[in-house]
Amino acid sequence: MIVRAPGKLFTTGAYAVLEGAPAIVLAVNRYVTASPGVASTRPEVVEVARRLGGVPPAVDVAELERDGRKLGLGSSAAAVVASAALLLAPKNLRDHSTRCRIFDEARAAHAAIQPRGSGADVAAATFGGVIRVQKQGDTLEVQTVELPAGLAMRAFALDHSARTSDALDRLALRRDGARRALAMLVEAAEAGARATSPSAFVEAAAHHVEGLAALGATLDLPLVPPEVDRAREVLSSGGAMGSATNFTLLPSGAGGGDTVLWLGARAPTEQEAATLDSLGLHLLDLDLDSLGVHAVERS
C-alpha cells in the first residue's frame, strides 16, 4: 500500500494563527507519498516512526518541488501525515476518528521537530479541502469550510525559496516592535474567516499583504517579494492589459518566496499570466484537493 497526503497553501492567517486568530488553509492536489522501502532519514518521519514503534517508511516529496526547489507547500507536514497513516495501517482512512488519530500523532511528531509551527499544515494534509484552523491553547480547532462562491484562485511559483524558520527566528527577537504588524495580520485573518463573498475575501487578503509588508519591514526581510510588488503595480495600472480590478497577489505562508496566490473575482487572463511569468511568477498546475490523506494501490 502507498499513502498520499496533500500539500497546503495558506491564504489569510499566516503568522496571525500563532496569535490565536483563525487561518484559512487550502489542501492542494500535489502529494507526498509514503511506502514501505528504504527508510527515510527526514527527522519528522523518523520521529513519527519512533512514536509509533515502527520503521520509517520511504517518502517521496518530489511533487511538492519545482526543479528540485521547494514550493512552500508543506512537504514536511505532508510527509509526517503520510508516514503516520502508513504506520498506523488503518482499514479505512476516510473514517473521521481514524483521521483524528493520524492528525494527533502527526502533529505531535511534527511539533517535536518544528515546535513553533501552528499545525495548520498538518491539518490540511490530514483532512484535505478548505479548512479553518484556530489555536485554543495547545489545541488546534479544525473546521471544514468553503471559499466564497465565485472566488478565483491561481498559484504562481517564484524563482527563489524562503525559510520560514528565518522569519520566525527574527520575530522571536523583535516581537515588541512587530506588535502593530501582527495586529494588522490578526485583523485581516478575522476578516478572511468571516468573508462570504469574493470581494470581501479579496479585501481581507489585500489587508493581509499590507500586514505582511509591515512585518517584513520590522524584521528586515522581504516578506512581500519585490516581484510581487512589481506585478501588482503592473497589473493594477492597466496599460496594455486593460483594467485589473478586484484581485490581489498574496505571498502564501511565511512570505519571502516560494508560492504566490492570485485571488480575485476572476481568473487572470492569458495575457496577464504571461506578464506575470515575465516578472518571475510562473503559473503552477495546481488545484484544491478534496481527499486529504488517502491510500492507493501499488501499480
C-alpha positions in Angstrom: 0.0 0.0 0.0 1.1 3.6 -0.7 -0.3 6.5 1.3 -0.6 10.0 -0.2 -1.0 13.3 1.7 -1.6 16.6 0.1 0.4 19.8 0.3 -1.1 23.1 1.5 -1.3 26.8 0.8 -2.1 29.5 3.4 -4.5 32.3 2.3 -5.3 34.6 5.2 -4.0 33.8 8.7 -0.3 33.2 8.3 1.6 34.5 11.5 -1.8 35.6 12.9 -2.7 31.9 13.6 0.2 31.9 16.1 -1.6 34.8 17.8 -4.8 32.8 18.2 -6.5 34.2 15.1 -8.3 31.9 12.5 -6.5 30.9 9.3 -8.0 29.7 6.0 -5.8 27.0 4.6 -6.1 25.0 1.4 -5.1 21.5 0.7 -3.8 21.2 -2.8 -3.5 18.3 -5.3 0.2 17.7 -5.1 1.1 14.9 -2.8 3.8 13.4 -0.7 3.8 9.6 -0.8 4.9 7.2 1.9 5.5 3.5 1.2 7.5 0.5 2.6 11.0 0.7 1.3 14.3 2.4 2.0 13.8 4.1 5.4 13.5 7.9 5.2 16.0 9.9 7.2 13.8 13.0 7.3 13.7 14.0 11.1 10.0 14.3 11.2 9.4 10.9 9.6 12.0 9.3 12.0 10.2 10.9 14.9 6.7 9.7 14.0 8.1 6.2 13.4 9.7 6.3 16.9 6.5 7.4 18.4 4.5 4.7 16.7 7.1 1.9 17.2 7.7 1.3 13.5 10.3 1.6 10.8 10.4 5.0 9.0 8.8 4.5 5.5 10.2 5.6 2.2 9.0 9.1 1.4 8.8 11.0 -1.9 8.3 14.7 -1.8 9.0 15.4 -5.5 5.5 16.6 -6.4 5.9 19.5 -3.8 9.0 20.8 -5.6 9.8 22.5 -8.8 13.2 21.9 -10.5 14.4 20.5 -7.2 13.4 23.6 -5.2 10.6 23.5 -2.6 7.4 25.4 -3.4 6.3 26.1 0.2 3.5 23.5 0.0 4.3 22.0 3.4 6.3 18.9 2.3 7.4 18.3 5.9 3.9 18.2 7.3 2.6 16.1 4.4 5.5 13.6 4.9 4.7 13.1 8.5 1.0 12.7 7.9 1.5 10.1 5.1 4.0 8.3 7.3 1.7 8.2 10.3 -1.1 6.9 8.2 1.0 4.1 6.7 2.5 3.1 10.1 -0.9 3.0 11.8 -2.2 0.9 8.8 -5.9 1.7 9.4 -8.6 -0.2 7.5 -10.4 3.0 6.5 -8.5 6.2 6.1 -11.8 8.0 5.4 -13.1 7.3 8.9 -13.1 10.6 10.9 -11.9 9.1 14.2 -9.0 7.5 12.3 -8.1 10.7 10.7 -8.2 12.5 14.1 -5.7 10.0 15.5 -3.4 10.4 12.4 -3.6 14.1 12.9 -2.8 13.9 16.6 0.2 11.6 16.1 1.5 13.6 13.1 1.1 16.9 14.8 2.9 15.8 17.9 5.8 14.3 15.8 6.0 17.4 13.6 6.0 19.7 16.7 8.8 17.8 18.2 11.0 18.7 15.2 9.4 22.1 14.4 8.0 23.3 17.7 7.0 26.9 16.6 4.6 25.8 13.9 0.8 26.1 14.3 0.0 22.6 13.0 -2.3 24.1 10.2 -0.2 22.4 7.5 -0.6 19.1 9.3 -4.3 19.6 9.5 -4.6 20.4 5.7 -2.6 17.3 4.8 -4.8 15.1 7.0 -8.3 16.4 6.3 -8.0 17.9 2.9 -10.3 20.6 1.3 -10.5 24.1 2.6 -10.2 24.3 6.4 -10.4 27.0 9.1 -7.9 26.5 11.9 -7.6 28.3 15.1 -5.4 27.7 18.2 -7.1 27.4 21.6 -4.2 26.9 24.0 -2.4 23.7 22.9 -5.4 22.6 20.9 -5.9 23.3 17.2 -9.5 23.6 16.2 -10.1 22.4 12.6 -13.3 23.1 10.7 -14.1 22.3 7.1 -15.3 25.4 5.3 -15.8 26.6 1.7 -14.2 29.5 -0.2 -16.7 32.2 -1.2 -18.6 31.1 -4.3 -17.1 32.7 -7.4 -13.6 33.3 -5.9 -10.9 32.6 -8.5 -7.5 31.2 -7.3 -4.4 30.5 -9.2 -0.9 29.7 -7.8 2.4 31.0 -9.1 5.9 29.9 -8.2 8.7 32.4 -7.7 12.3 31.7 -8.8 13.5 31.6 -5.2 12.5 30.0 -1.9 12.2 31.3 1.6 12.9 29.7 5.0 10.0 30.0 7.4 12.4 29.4 10.3 14.4 32.6 9.4 11.3 34.7 9.7 10.2 33.1 13.0 13.7 33.5 14.4 13.6 37.2 13.8 10.1 37.5 15.0 11.0 35.9 18.3 13.8 38.5 18.8 11.7 41.5 17.6 8.2 40.7 18.8 7.8 44.0 20.7 8.5 46.0 17.5 6.2 43.8 15.5 3.0 44.3 17.5 1.4 46.7 15.0 2.1 44.4 12.1 0.8 41.4 13.9 -2.4 43.3 14.9 -2.9 44.1 11.1 -2.4 40.4 10.3 -4.9 39.3 13.0 -7.5 41.8 11.7 -7.0 40.5 8.2 -7.3 36.9 9.4 -10.5 37.6 11.2 -11.9 39.3 8.1 -10.9 36.5 5.9 -12.6 33.9 8.1 -15.9 35.7 8.1 -15.9 36.7 4.4 -18.8 35.3 2.4 -18.2 37.0 -1.0 -15.2 37.1 -3.3 -14.8 40.9 -2.9 -14.8 40.6 0.9 -12.2 37.8 0.8 -10.0 39.6 -1.7 -10.2 42.7 0.5 -9.1 40.7 3.6 -6.3 39.1 1.6 -5.1 42.6 0.4 -5.0 43.7 4.1 -3.0 40.6 4.9 -0.5 41.6 2.3 -0.2 45.0 3.9 0.3 43.4 7.3 2.9 41.1 5.8 4.8 44.1 4.3 4.7 45.8 7.6 6.0 42.7 9.4 8.8 42.4 6.8 9.9 46.0 7.4 10.1 45.2 11.1 12.1 42.0 10.6 14.2 43.4 7.7 13.0 40.6 5.5 11.3 41.0 2.1 8.2 39.0 3.1 6.4 40.6 0.2 9.0 39.9 -2.5 9.8 42.7 -5.0 8.5 40.6 -7.9 5.0 40.7 -6.2 5.1 44.4 -5.7 6.1 44.9 -9.3 3.4 42.6 -10.6 0.7 44.2 -8.5 1.9 47.6 -9.8 1.9 46.5 -13.5 -1.5 44.7 -13.4 -3.2 47.4 -11.4 -2.0 50.1 -13.7 -3.9 48.6 -16.6 -1.8 49.6 -19.6 -1.8 47.2 -22.5 -3.8 44.7 -20.4 -6.7 47.0 -19.5 -8.1 47.3 -16.0 -7.2 44.7 -13.5 -9.6 45.2 -10.6 -10.7 43.3 -7.6 -7.7 41.0 -7.3 -4.7 40.7 -5.1 -1.4 38.7 -5.2 -0.8 37.2 -1.9 2.5 35.5 -0.8 1.4 32.3 0.7 2.5 31.3 4.2 5.5 33.0 5.8 6.2 35.0 2.6 9.5 36.0 1.1 9.5 33.4 -1.7 8.1 30.1 -2.8 4.4 30.5 -3.9 2.1 33.4 -4.6 -1.6 33.2 -4.9 -3.8 35.2 -7.3 -7.1 35.7 -5.5 -9.9 37.6 -7.3 -13.4 37.8 -8.6 -12.0 36.4 -11.9 -9.0 34.4 -13.0 -6.1 36.1 -14.7 -6.2 36.3 -18.5 -3.7 34.5 -20.6 -2.0 37.9 -21.3 -1.9 38.6 -17.6 -0.4 35.2 -16.8 2.2 35.8 -19.5 3.0 39.2 -17.9 3.3 37.6 -14.5 5.6 34.9 -16.0 7.9 37.6 -17.4 8.1 39.2 -14.0 9.2 36.0 -12.3 5.8 34.5 -11.2 5.3 31.2 -13.0 1.9 29.6 -13.2 1.6 26.2 -11.4 -0.7 23.4 -12.5 -2.4 23.1 -9.1 -5.9 22.9 -7.7 -7.7 22.1 -4.5 -7.5 18.6 -3.0 -10.7 17.1 -1.6 -9.3 13.8 -0.4 -6.9 14.5 2.4 -4.6 11.7 3.4 -5.6 8.6 1.4 -4.3 5.2 0.2 -3.7 4.0 -3.3 -2.8 0.5 -4.5 0.7 -0.1 -5.9 0.7 -0.1 -9.7 
